[in-house]
Amino acid sequence: MVASCIQRSIPVFDFPNVKGWAIDDAAEQNAANRLTLISLGLPAMRARVKEILSQEESPDKLVKLEALTRAAQKVDSDLEAWVSSLGHHWGPITVAIQFDTPHDPSQVEQWPGPVHIYDDLFTANITNDYRISRIFCQKVLLACTAEIQRTRKDPWIYSVSQRARYISQQMVDEICASVPFHMQYSKHPKEQTFGQDEAGELTP
């Protein structure tokens, strides 16, 4: 839902509850729920940047872009704190490195670089959700900083832009490193340990 709203640049609808999308029981605030709550503001933020960029040039427009830049930085910081709060079992393990550059990218099973495996598919999927949220956050930052840099040179804006580019590339690289784990059953040691076959059924 969040990813769909981000792509369409429309805010997430309010949940019909006093606390909105927040969960009443703190014990149910697992990692996936916390990530969702952090990411809920991204669709409205992306819609906001499109609205501001469509406005006529003015000092007020730059003020709005700077405010949105700081808001996006706050969300990005919260996402970074989320991943830092996870247990060690959430982190990927590098099991191989692919050095060859593919002649035909459409036919390769993995992209050049490290090959990561995870504790299980749930962990891998949630971690990639985090990466996608950060990529969308960087897109907002890059849109804001590019527009500001058209009218003035600002060291802070330049540093924000460069960091956003670096993080975007890092997130893309890590998603690519996770693809073999999603595609190859041989990279699922946990499922094999429990006797689960490729179809998800337990073998005798």
C-alpha positions in Angstrom: 0.0 0.0 0.0 2.7 2.4 1.0 4.8 1.7 -2.1 1.8 2.0 -4.3 0.9 5.4 -2.8 4.6 6.6 -3.2 4.6 5.6 -6.9 1.3 7.4 -7.5 2.4 10.4 -5.4 -0.8 10.3 -3.3 -0.9 10.4 0.5 -1.8 7.3 2.4 -5.5 7.5 3.5 -6.2 7.9 7.2 -7.0 4.7 9.1 -10.4 5.0 10.9 -9.0 4.8 14.4 -8.1 7.4 17.0 -4.4 6.6 16.7 -4.6 6.1 13.0 -2.2 3.4 11.7 -0.4 3.2 15.1 -0.9 -0.1 17.0 -2.5 0.1 20.4 -0.5 -2.9 21.8 3.2 -1.9 22.1 4.0 -5.6 22.2 2.8 -5.9 18.6 5.2 -3.2 17.4 7.5 -5.5 15.5 10.2 -4.4 13.1 7.8 -4.6 10.1 5.2 -2.5 11.8 7.7 0.1 12.9 9.1 0.4 9.4 5.6 0.9 7.9 4.9 3.7 10.4 8.1 5.5 9.5 7.4 5.1 5.7 3.8 6.3 5.9 4.8 9.9 5.4 6.8 9.3 2.2 3.8 9.3 -0.3 2.6 12.7 0.9 6.1 14.0 0.9 6.6 13.0 -2.7 3.3 14.6 -3.6 4.4 17.7 -1.9 7.6 18.0 -3.8 5.7 17.7 -7.1 3.4 20.4 -6.0 6.2 22.8 -5.0 8.2 22.2 -8.2 5.2 23.1 -10.3 5.0 26.6 -8.7 6.4 29.8 -10.2 10.0 30.8 -9.2 10.0 32.8 -6.0 11.9 33.1 -2.7 9.0 31.4 -1.0 9.4 28.4 -3.2 13.0 28.0 -2.1 12.0 28.2 1.5 9.4 25.5 1.0 12.0 23.3 -0.7 14.5 23.7 2.1 11.8 22.8 4.7 10.9 19.7 2.7 14.6 18.8 2.4 14.9 18.9 6.2 11.7 16.9 6.6 13.0 14.2 4.2 16.3 14.1 6.1 14.3 13.4 9.3 12.5 10.5 7.7 15.8 9.2 6.3 17.4 9.5 9.7 14.5 7.5 11.2 14.9 4.8 8.6 18.6 4.6 9.3 17.9 4.4 13.1 15.3 1.6 12.3 17.9 -0.6 10.6 20.5 0.1 13.3 18.0 -1.1 16.0 17.6 -4.6 14.5 19.2 -7.7 15.9 22.3 -9.2 14.3 20.3 -11.9 12.6 18.7 -9.3 10.3 22.0 -8.6 8.7 23.0 -10.3 5.4 25.9 -12.7 5.2 28.2 -12.5 2.1 28.6 -16.0 0.7 30.2 -15.2 -2.7 31.3 -12.4 -4.9 30.4 -12.3 -8.6 33.3 -10.7 -10.5 32.3 -11.2 -14.2 30.5 -8.4 -16.1 27.5 -9.9 -17.9 27.4 -9.7 -21.7 23.7 -10.0 -21.7 22.2 -8.6 -18.4 18.8 -10.1 -19.2 20.1 -13.6 -18.9 22.3 -13.5 -15.8 21.2 -15.0 -12.5 23.1 -12.4 -10.4 24.6 -9.0 -10.8 28.4 -8.4 -10.4 29.3 -7.9 -6.7 28.5 -9.7 -3.4 25.9 -12.4 -3.0 24.0 -12.1 0.3 21.9 -14.6 2.1 19.5 -13.9 5.0 18.1 -15.7 8.0 14.8 -16.3 6.0 12.7 -14.8 3.2 10.7 -12.6 5.6 13.8 -10.9 6.8 15.1 -10.4 3.3 11.8 -9.0 2.1 11.4 -6.5 5.0 15.0 -5.4 4.6 14.4 -4.7 0.9 11.2 -2.8 1.9 13.5 -0.6 4.0 15.8 -0.1 1.1 13.0 0.9 -1.2 11.7 3.4 1.4 15.2 4.9 1.6 15.5 5.1 -2.2 12.2 7.0 -2.4 13.4 9.3 0.4 16.5 10.1 -1.6 14.5 10.8 -4.7 12.7 13.6 -2.7 16.0 14.9 -1.5 17.5 14.9 -5.0 14.5 16.6 -6.5 14.6 19.4 -3.8 18.4 19.9 -4.0 18.5 19.9 -7.8 15.9 22.7 -7.9 17.6 24.8 -5.2 21.0 24.4 -6.9 19.5 25.8 -10.1 19.3 29.2 -8.4 22.1 29.3 -6.0 25.3 27.4 -4.8 25.0 26.1 -1.3 27.6 23.8 0.3 24.9 22.2 2.6 22.6 21.5 -0.3 25.5 20.1 -2.3 26.4 17.7 0.5 22.8 16.6 0.9 22.7 15.9 -2.8 25.9 13.9 -2.8 24.9 11.9 0.2 21.5 11.1 -1.4 23.2 9.8 -4.5 25.6 7.6 -2.4 22.8 6.2 -0.3 20.6 5.5 -3.4 23.5 3.6 -5.0 24.2 1.7 -1.8 20.5 0.6 -1.5 20.4 -0.5 -5.2 23.6 -2.5 -4.7 22.2 -4.2 -1.6 19.0 -5.1 -3.4 20.9 -6.6 -6.3 23.0 -8.6 -3.8 19.8 -10.1 -2.4 18.4 -11.3 -5.7 20.2 -14.7 -5.8 18.8 -15.5 -2.3 15.2 -14.9 -3.6 15.8 -16.9 -6.8 17.9 -19.9 -5.7 16.6 -22.4 -3.2 20.2 -23.6 -2.6 20.8 -20.3 -0.8 18.1 -21.1 1.8 20.0 -23.1 4.5 17.3 -22.5 7.1 14.5 -24.0 5.0 16.7 -26.9 4.0 17.5 -27.5 7.7 13.8 -27.9 8.5 13.3 -30.2 5.6 11.3 -27.8 3.5 11.4 -28.3 -0.3 11.4 -25.7 -3.0 7.6 -25.7 -3.2 7.4 -24.8 0.5 6.2 -28.2 1.7 7.9 -30.2 4.4 9.7 -33.4 3.2 9.5 -36.5 5.3 
